[in-house]
Amino acid sequence: MSEKEILNIVDENGVAKQVEVVAYFTLKTNGKDYLIYTENKTDASGNVEVSVSEVVEQEDGTVVFNGVDDEAVWVEVKKVMLDIAKDGE
């Protein structure tokens, strides 16, 4: 079993939290980097909730996580998530 990768992030409300990395990947269609992560919370059905963000490195070296607003990009990200689920990663 591989070791979990934990990141410390600050959310859009300025709250610091620790999240577990599920996957980090670059979409071939747009060349941008994305991160799938979880706070290990479950929904009403018992499924682990995950979040997806575009990873953008700023000129000063800081990294910002942006939401995925483009529907075409979201479709591609969901395909990656399904592949990960099928592979059992």
N, C-alpha and C positions, 0 to 999 in steps of 0.2 A: 504494500500500500504506500502511495506517495505521500510526502509531507504536505500539509496544507500551507498555501501561501496566503498570508494575512497582510492587508494594506490598511494604513491609517488614512482616512479621508475626512474632509470637511464638507458637509452637505450644503445645499443651497441656502439653508437657514443659519449657517455658521456653526452647526453642531458637529463636533468631532466624533467619529465612530470608527470601529474596526470592522472590516468586511473580509470575507473569504473570496479569493479569486476562483472562479469556475473555469473561465477560459479567456485568453487574450489572442486576438487574431486581426488580420488585415483583410478587408474585403477586396477581392480582385476587381470588382466592378468600379470602385472609386479610389482604391489605394489608401483608404483611411483606416486607422486603427480603432478597434473596439474592445471593450472589456465587459465580460459577463461576470457579475459578482453577487454574493448573497450575504445577508445578515443572519442567515440560518433561522429565519422565522417561517412559520407555515401558515397557509391559508385555511379556510374553514374545512376544506376537503383533505387537509393533511399534506398538501403539496408544498415543497420548499419554494418560497418566493425568491425570484432572481430579478436583478436589475441589469440594464444594458446601457452603456454610455460610450459615446465617441471619445477617444483619448486624444487631447490636443496639447502638444508641448508649446508653451509660450516662449517668446524671445528671451525672457529672463530665466528660463530653465524650469519654471514651475509647470506643473501638469494640471490641466483642467478637464473635468469630465462634463461633456455636453450631452443633453438628451438627444434621442433619435426622433426627429420630427418629420423626416422625409418618408413617405409611405413606401416608395420603391426600395429605399435602404432598409426599412423595417422588414419588408418581405425577405430580403437577402439575409438579414440577421436572423430571422426566424428559421430559415433553412439551415444556417450554421448551428443554431440551437438544437434543431431536430437531429442533425448529424451527430452532435455531441451526445445527445440522449440515446441514440441508437448504438453508438460505440461504447456506451457505458462509462464515459470519462467523467 
